[in-house]
Amino acid sequence: AAPGYAGRGPKGYRRSDDRLRDEVSDRLMDDEDVDASEIEVQVKEGEVTLTGSVRTREQKRRAEDLAER
């Protein structure tokens, strides 16, 4: 099967920092496996930084995976 093109935007397109922050925050909030109440999401020039704490290493990994998507 041929590869799909989902996720490939127009040339020069880049999500704004505010939009990225909203998307990452929404993913963290909607996820059943992560308590994001102590996580802060910062975005600068397209780079996402998560700070704060979670209860388990698994939640930390899950939060990182959600942000990376």
NORBEL-V146551 format. One record per residue. N is the residue number from 1. RES is the residue in three letters. SS is DSSP state (H for helix, E for strand, L for the rest). D_CENTER is the distance of its C-alpha to the mean C-alpha in Angstrom with 1 decimal. Layout:
# NORBEL-V146551
N_RES_SS_D_CENTER + N_RES_SS_D_CENTER
This chain:
# NORBEL-V146551
1_ALA_L_29.0 + 2_ALA_L_27.7 + 3_PRO_L_23.9 + 4_GLY_L_22.1 + 5_TYR_L_20.7 + 6_ALA_L_17.6 + 7_GLY_L_14.8 + 8_ARG_L_17.5 + 9_GLY_L_17.9 + 10_PRO_L_21.0 + 11_LYS_L_22.2 + 12_GLY_L_20.8 + 13_TYR_L_18.0 + 14_ARG_L_15.0 + 15_ARG_L_12.5 + 16_SER_L_13.3 + 17_ASP_H_11.6 + 18_ASP_H_12.0 + 19_ARG_H_10.6 + 20_LEU_H_7.3 + 21_ARG_H_7.4 + 22_ASP_H_8.7 + 23_GLU_H_6.3 + 24_VAL_H_3.3 + 25_SER_H_6.8 + 26_ASP_H_8.3 + 27_ARG_H_6.5 + 28_LEU_H_7.3 + 29_MET_H_10.6 + 30_ASP_H_11.5 + 31_ASP_L_11.3 + 32_GLU_L_14.9 + 33_ASP_L_14.5 + 34_VAL_L_12.5 + 35_ASP_L_14.3 + 36_ALA_H_11.8 + 37_SER_H_14.9 + 38_GLU_H_15.2 + 39_ILE_E_11.7 + 40_GLU_E_11.3 + 41_VAL_E_8.4 + 42_GLN_E_10.2 + 43_VAL_E_9.9 + 44_LYS_E_13.2 + 45_GLU_L_14.3 + 46_GLY_L_11.1 + 47_GLU_E_10.1 + 48_VAL_E_7.3 + 49_THR_E_9.1 + 50_LEU_E_8.9 + 51_THR_E_12.5 + 52_GLY_E_14.6 + 53_SER_L_15.7 + 54_VAL_L_15.6 + 55_ARG_L_18.7 + 56_THR_L_18.3 + 57_ARG_H_17.2 + 58_GLU_H_15.9 + 59_GLN_H_13.6 + 60_LYS_H_12.4 + 61_ARG_H_11.9 + 62_ARG_H_10.2 + 63_ALA_H_7.6 + 64_GLU_H_7.3 + 65_ASP_H_7.4 + 66_LEU_H_4.8 + 67_ALA_H_2.2 + 68_GLU_H_5.3 + 69_ARG_L_5.8
